[in-house]
C-alpha cells in the first residue's frame, strides 16, 4: 500500500534543504580567496575601454580574427549543440555571438561564426569558415577538434555527456528518453517524450546539478533564482520537471532562455526519434 510521505521527510527534499548551508560555505570560501575561476571577475574599466574601441562589424573575417585571438588554446564547449558563446564591447555597443562546430564538422572541416548587437536580432552576421578563409578544422576525436587560424591553434573539447538515464531515475511506461543535454546556463536536462500526451518535456538532470540554491514557490514548485527556471517537484517519482522560464530572458535570447534550443545533437540521430507512434495521431509538440 502506498504511504504518502510529507514534503520535508522526502529524500529529494532533504537534499534541497542542504543547499542553503552548502551555499553559505561556498560563499565563505569565495570571500576568503580559496575559490578561483579564470575569467570570473569582470571589470568595468575593461568594459568601458571596449566600448570606446572601434571595430568594423561588417568585416566578418576581421571580427572572427579578433575573437579567435582572444581564445585560450584549449576551450570546453558546455552546450550540447556545440555553441561556444562570447561577448565583447566596441563602437559604444555590446555584441554577443558564438563559434559553432556542427555535428558534421569532422566531415565538412568548417566552423560557423555568428555575432550581432545584444538587443538587435536583425544585426546578426554569420559566416561559415573553411580553408578558403585560412581556417583549418581537424577532428582529433569524436568530441575534440583543433581549429587553426593565423598561426594560432585552439582545441575545442565538446561536452561528451553519457547518454543513459541516471541511476535510479523513474521512467513511466509511456515515456521515451531521448537524451541528456546541457544548455548555456550550465544546467543539465533529460529530454523526454510522452506518448500519452504527445509532447516533449525536460527533467532536471540531478547528477549534473551543482547544488545551487532554490526557492519554494508553492508545495510542488521550486525556482532557481539565478536562471529563473521553475520546476514542478514530483515527489512520487523523485524528479523535477521544467515548467517555466523567465519570459524576458526568452525575448533577450539570453543564457537563461531555457534548454529548448540545445538538443543532444552529437549523440543520436534525433530526427529519427521524433517520428514515434502516437495514440492520438497528432504530431509531437513541445
C-alpha positions in Angstrom: 0.0 0.0 0.0 1.3 3.4 -0.9 2.0 5.7 2.1 2.3 9.4 1.1 5.4 11.0 2.6 5.5 14.5 3.9 7.4 17.1 1.8 10.0 17.7 4.5 10.8 14.0 5.0 11.2 13.1 1.4 14.8 12.2 0.3 14.8 14.6 -2.6 13.5 17.4 -0.4 16.2 16.7 2.2 18.8 17.2 -0.5 17.2 20.5 -1.5 17.3 21.7 2.2 21.0 21.1 2.4 21.6 23.5 -0.5 21.4 26.7 1.7 24.1 25.6 4.1 26.3 24.5 1.2 25.8 27.8 -0.5 26.9 29.7 2.7 30.1 27.6 2.9 30.8 28.3 -0.8 30.3 32.0 -0.3 32.7 32.0 2.6 35.3 30.2 0.5 34.9 32.6 -2.3 35.2 35.6 0.0 38.4 34.2 1.6 40.0 33.7 -1.8 40.0 29.9 -1.8 37.9 29.6 -4.9 39.2 30.7 -8.2 37.6 30.5 -11.6 39.5 32.0 -14.5 37.7 34.9 -16.1 35.0 35.0 -13.3 35.7 38.6 -12.4 34.7 41.3 -15.0 35.9 44.8 -14.5 34.1 48.0 -15.6 37.4 49.5 -16.8 37.7 46.8 -19.4 34.1 47.2 -20.4 34.4 50.9 -21.0 37.7 50.6 -22.9 35.9 48.1 -25.1 33.0 50.5 -25.7 35.4 53.2 -26.8 37.3 50.9 -29.2 36.3 50.7 -32.9 35.6 47.6 -34.9 34.3 47.2 -38.5 31.3 44.9 -37.8 30.7 44.3 -41.5 34.2 42.7 -41.7 33.2 39.2 -40.6 36.6 37.7 -41.0 38.1 40.6 -39.1 35.7 40.2 -36.2 36.5 36.4 -36.2 40.2 37.2 -36.1 39.7 39.4 -33.1 37.6 36.8 -31.2 39.9 33.9 -32.2 43.0 35.9 -31.0 41.4 36.2 -27.5 40.5 32.5 -27.2 42.6 30.3 -24.8 44.5 27.5 -26.5 42.0 25.0 -25.0 38.3 25.6 -24.5 35.4 23.4 -23.2 32.1 23.8 -25.0 29.3 23.1 -22.5 26.2 23.5 -24.6 25.4 20.2 -26.3 24.7 21.8 -29.7 28.3 22.9 -29.7 27.9 26.7 -29.4 30.9 28.4 -27.8 29.5 31.8 -26.8 31.3 35.1 -26.3 30.6 38.7 -25.8 32.6 41.9 -26.3 32.2 45.7 -26.5 33.0 48.0 -29.3 31.6 51.1 -31.1 29.6 52.0 -27.9 27.7 48.7 -28.2 27.6 45.3 -26.5 27.9 42.4 -29.0 27.5 38.7 -28.5 27.9 35.7 -30.7 29.2 32.2 -31.0 31.6 29.8 -32.6 29.9 26.6 -33.5 31.2 23.2 -34.5 28.3 21.4 -36.0 28.0 17.6 -35.6 29.2 17.1 -39.2 32.3 19.3 -38.7 34.5 16.2 -38.9 33.4 15.8 -42.5 32.9 19.4 -43.7 36.0 20.8 -41.9 34.2 24.0 -41.3 33.0 26.1 -38.4 30.2 28.6 -38.1 30.7 32.1 -36.7 27.9 34.5 -35.8 27.6 37.8 -33.9 25.5 40.8 -33.5 24.3 43.6 -31.2 22.9 42.2 -28.0 19.4 43.7 -28.3 19.1 43.7 -32.1 18.5 40.4 -33.7 18.4 41.9 -37.2 22.0 42.9 -36.8 23.2 39.3 -36.7 26.1 38.5 -39.1 27.0 34.9 -40.0 29.8 33.2 -41.9 30.8 29.6 -42.5 34.6 29.4 -42.3 36.9 27.0 -44.0 40.2 26.6 -45.8 39.4 29.4 -48.3 39.4 31.8 -45.2 42.6 30.4 -43.8 40.7 28.4 -41.2 41.6 24.7 -40.8 39.4 22.3 -38.8 40.8 19.0 -37.7 38.9 16.2 -35.9 41.1 14.9 -33.1 38.4 12.5 -31.8 34.6 12.2 -31.7 34.3 15.2 -29.3 37.6 17.0 -29.9 38.6 19.4 -32.6 41.6 21.6 -33.4 40.9 24.9 -35.2 43.9 26.7 -36.8 43.9 30.3 -38.0 46.7 32.9 -38.4 49.5 30.8 -36.8 47.3 30.0 -33.7 45.7 26.7 -32.8 42.7 26.3 -30.4 41.5 22.9 -29.2 37.7 22.6 -28.7 36.6 19.9 -26.3 32.9 19.1 -26.8 30.6 18.1 -23.9 30.6 14.2 -24.0 27.6 13.6 -21.8 26.7 10.0 -21.1 23.5 9.2 -23.0 22.0 6.9 -20.4 19.4 7.7 -17.7 20.9 8.5 -14.3 20.9 5.6 -11.9 17.6 5.3 -10.1 15.6 7.6 -12.5 12.0 6.5 -12.6 10.6 6.5 -16.1 6.9 5.9 -16.8 5.9 3.2 -19.3 4.6 5.8 -21.8 7.7 8.0 -21.7 10.7 7.8 -24.1 14.1 9.0 -23.1 15.8 10.9 -26.0 19.0 12.1 -24.5 20.9 14.2 -22.0 21.7 17.8 -22.8 23.1 20.9 -21.3 22.3 24.5 -22.3 24.3 27.7 -21.9 23.1 28.2 -18.4 25.3 25.3 -17.3 22.2 23.3 -16.2 21.8 19.7 -17.4 18.5 18.2 -18.6 17.0 14.9 -19.6 15.0 15.3 -22.8 11.9 13.2 -22.6 8.9 12.5 -24.9 5.4 11.5 -23.6 3.5 9.1 -25.8 0.4 9.7 -23.6 0.3 13.4 -24.1 2.2 13.8 -27.4 4.7 16.3 -26.2 8.3 16.8 -25.2 9.4 17.8 -21.7 12.7 18.4 -19.8 13.6 16.9 -16.5 16.4 18.3 -14.4 19.5 16.1 -14.5 20.2 15.7 -10.8 23.6 14.2 -11.5 24.7 17.4 -13.2 23.0 19.7 -10.8 25.7 21.6 -8.8 23.6 22.1 -5.7 22.7 25.7 -6.4 20.1 27.2 -4.0 16.4 27.1 -4.9 13.3 28.7 -3.6 9.9 27.1 -2.8 7.1 29.0 -4.7 4.4 26.5 -3.7 4.2 23.0 -2.2 5.2 21.5 -5.6 7.0 24.3 -7.3 10.6 25.4 -7.0 12.5 28.2 -8.6 16.2 28.6 -9.3 16.8 32.3 -8.7 19.9 32.5 -10.8 18.3 31.3 -14.0 14.7 32.0 -13.3 13.8 28.3 -14.2 10.8 27.0 -12.4 10.4 23.2 -11.7 7.5 21.0 -10.8 8.7 18.8 -7.9 7.3 15.3 -8.5 7.8 13.7 -5.0 6.4 10.4 -6.1 8.9 10.0 -9.0 11.6 12.0 -7.2 12.3 14.3 -10.1 12.0 17.9 -11.1 10.3 18.8 -14.4 10.9 22.2 -16.0 7.6 24.1 -16.3 8.7 27.7 -16.7 11.4 30.1 -17.7 11.6 33.9 -17.5 9.8 35.5 -20.5 12.3 38.4 -20.5 15.2 36.0 -20.9 13.5 34.3 -23.8 12.9 37.6 -25.6 16.5 38.6 -25.0 17.7 35.2 -26.2 20.0 35.1 -23.2 21.9 32.3 -21.5 18.8 31.7 -19.4 16.2 31.3 -22.1 15.7 27.6 -21.5 17.1 24.3 -22.9 14.8 24.2 -25.9 17.5 25.1 -28.4 20.2 22.9 -27.0 19.5 19.3 -28.1 21.9 16.4 -27.8 22.8 16.6 -31.5 26.2 14.9 -31.1 24.9 11.6 -29.7 22.0 10.3 -31.7 20.1 10.7 -34.9 17.5 12.8 -33.1 15.3 13.3 -36.2 14.6 9.5 -36.3 13.5 9.5 -32.7 10.9 12.3 -33.3 8.9 10.0 -35.5 7.2 8.0 -32.8 3.7 6.5 -33.0 1.2 8.5 -31.1 -2.1 7.3 -29.6 -3.9 10.3 -30.9 -2.2 10.5 -34.3 -1.2 14.1 -33.6 2.2 15.5 -34.4 4.6 15.8 -31.4 4.6 19.1 -29.7 6.7 20.9 -27.2 
